Amino acid sequence: MSAVNAIARALPIPAGAGLARALVERNARAFRHGWVTLVSGVFEPMFYLFSLGVGLGALIGDVDAGGGRMVEYAAYVAPAMMAAAAMNGAVYDSTFNLFFKLKYARLYDSVLATPLGPRDVAVGEITWALLRGLLYSTAFLVVAAAAGMVSSWWAVLALPAASLIGLAFAAVGMSVTTYLRSWQDFDYIQLALMPMFLFSATFYPLSTYDESIRWLVQATPLYHGVAMIRDLMLGDVAWGILAHVAYLAVMGLVGLVFAARRIERLLLR
Amino acid sequence: MVGAHRLTKRFGEFTAVDAIDVEVRRGEAFGFLGPNGAGKSSTMRMIGCVSPPTEGSLRILGLDPATDGPAIRARLGVVPQRDTLDEELTVRENILVYGRYFGLSRAQVNAKADELLEFAQLGERAGSVVEPLSGGMKRRLTIARSLVNDPELLLLDEPTTGLDPQARHVLWDRLFRLKRSGVTLVLTTHYMDEAEQLCDRLVVMDGGRIVAEGSPRELIALHSTREVLELRFAADDHAPYAAKLTGLADRVEVLPDRLLLYTDDGDATAAAVHGRGLAPLSVLARRSTLEDVFLHLTGRTLVD
């Protein structure tokens, strides 16, 4: 988090008092009262994993994980579920939860009356989304490893990788949320997430697509998230993974700066 | 504490605050009085460093809000017009978490929470969630929360609007105590009794401008008379009676149900009214209040 803060400070973004942690603490306290939400976040990706990976996997057999290397379908699809869960968790936190706090609870009206500034709000909320996501992805990784779907120690790096996916999507999700007017507008977010979830080389390899449309899939952020985590969990790590990291890091930082600016324009009028 | 010079706030074409000059001194209770939409809240938001001025200069605690916002806010307490309590937290947690926003240590906020819950008479509800509290309790909690950083300057935007009389008196008592302990209060209100009770000095705002300024007593002396005589007649239209009363008072105001005669001696004027052979249904001589000043300055038409 201090790294996020340091980078944020170096960029020309709205003021803050460096007290984002106070907002994280506030969220942790609120979360203790509503811990049930934790359960769905942990189990959703696992349900997917077992229904698709184990159930459907029995019909499919082994698949080509790239470069002709054949792996069990469950091991192939598990990293994609982890990446998609990181995306979904971050988006949920930074859209639904944020919208509620912004429009109904008016939480930030009271927060911004204290030394905290819009940058603290953006950094604090996104940090919280990342911490929550880390909890989910750790639980997922442990279960996947116990089920024998993880074949390399590189997989430990899938945890920070999942956080990076979280950062990218939470920052953009937060920016988008500042434009939403009503709950109906959330359908647009679903409209963007659903195809990404289904088509980002999540359930089958990119090579399934015709050459002419592969670039389109490769342009989407979830594709990079899935590819990055799949490389790590299957132990297929090469320099090329840095391209995925760079894509998501840029998306996250640009999104963070933009989100802080939007909060400033929205609340400090 | 607060120095504003030609302070202006515009939202697009609309001018909410129009080049006002305000000076608030340490330790006083200063009021912004005015009808809805007069620009009171916009002014308060600028003083609270959550709304940048469009034009003019503003200094708070000797600092510039444009560059020292967080440093100023660290020394302010803010009670917004609408309660913005954190409904996901308990009463006590609201104070704890708010204190943490000011960078206070856990030990500090814990000690402060006990003290403030007692001050706000909410000790018994410390563990309760916020939602079921009564309006008065929520307001007291909002005020308690705003004191967590021992502010030098407390901004209260319509602190007692929507509360029942008991709750208002409890709040006034708390605000008196704060003032006595040296906290500077800046408040907005459209309750005249509140302004007379609490404010050492006040300004009356209307349409984004300051239309009068002074202590409650000065304002009454300047913009009203010492007393007001209220007359009711057995008629639907009181206007014809006003014509018969010319010369008896400094000013006669015609309301749908009564006449107001602004005069320095209500009883003498009442006698003079009878002397002209008029027999009102009821006669009431009372002291002039800030309300008379307010309505005189801002008019009786509804501005919303």
Chai-1 contact restraints between the chains, C-beta under 6 A:
chainA,res_idxA,chainB,res_idxB,connection_type,confidence,min_distance_angstrom,max_distance_angstrom,comment,restraint_id
A,A17,B,P70,contact,1.0,0.0,6.0,A-B,restraint_1
A,L19,B,G103,contact,1.0,0.0,6.0,A-B,restraint_2
A,A22,B,R100,contact,1.0,0.0,6.0,A-B,restraint_3
A,A22,B,Y101,contact,1.0,0.0,6.0,A-B,restraint_4
A,E25,B,R100,contact,1.0,0.0,6.0,A-B,restraint_5
A,R26,B,V97,contact,1.0,0.0,6.0,A-B,restraint_6
A,R29,B,L89,contact,1.0,0.0,6.0,A-B,restraint_7
A,R29,B,E93,contact,1.0,0.0,6.0,A-B,restraint_8
A,A30,B,E88,contact,1.0,0.0,6.0,A-B,restraint_9
A,R106,B,T84,contact,1.0,0.0,6.0,A-B,restraint_10
A,D109,B,T84,contact,1.0,0.0,6.0,A-B,restraint_11
A,S110,B,T84,contact,1.0,0.0,6.0,A-B,restraint_12
A,L112,B,V50,contact,1.0,0.0,6.0,A-B,restraint_13
A,A113,B,G48,contact,1.0,0.0,6.0,A-B,restraint_14
A,A113,B,V78,contact,1.0,0.0,6.0,A-B,restraint_15
A,T114,B,R73,contact,1.0,0.0,6.0,A-B,restraint_16
A,T114,B,Y101,contact,1.0,0.0,6.0,A-B,restraint_17
A,T114,B,F102,contact,1.0,0.0,6.0,A-B,restraint_18
A,P115,B,P70,contact,1.0,0.0,6.0,A-B,restraint_19
A,P115,B,R73,contact,1.0,0.0,6.0,A-B,restraint_20
A,P115,B,A74,contact,1.0,0.0,6.0,A-B,restraint_21
A,L116,B,Y101,contact,1.0,0.0,6.0,A-B,restraint_22
A,L268,B,V50,contact,1.0,0.0,6.0,A-B,restraint_23
A,R269,B,S51,contact,1.0,0.0,6.0,A-B,restraint_24
